[in-house]
Amino acid sequence: MLPECQLYGTLGCHLCEVAEALLMPLVEHGLWVELVDVADDQSLFERYGLIIPVLRRCDDGSELPWPFDQEQVVAFLQ
């Protein structure tokens, strides 16, 4: 079973859109990803604002910062 994840990003971020598109085939196969807009929370913005997108596992809190490809995401989820 795939872990639940969060993708930290923001509206208008081209790299965030690329990361979302990269994750879509995995979502279609059961990956659950919550999109979290860092602009909505000052503490998240301070932590992630300059490094988005970042994929975070909800089960253990580990993070995969950009840049990443689909192979790296699959390895990260195992």
PyMOL commands that set and color helices and strands:
alter all, ss='L'
color gray80, all
select helices_A, chain A and resi 14-27+38-40+42-48+70-77
alter helices_A, ss='H'
color red, helices_A
select strands_A, chain A and resi 5-9+33-37+54-57+63-65
alter strands_A, ss='S'
color yellow, strands_A
deselect
rebuild
show_as cartoon
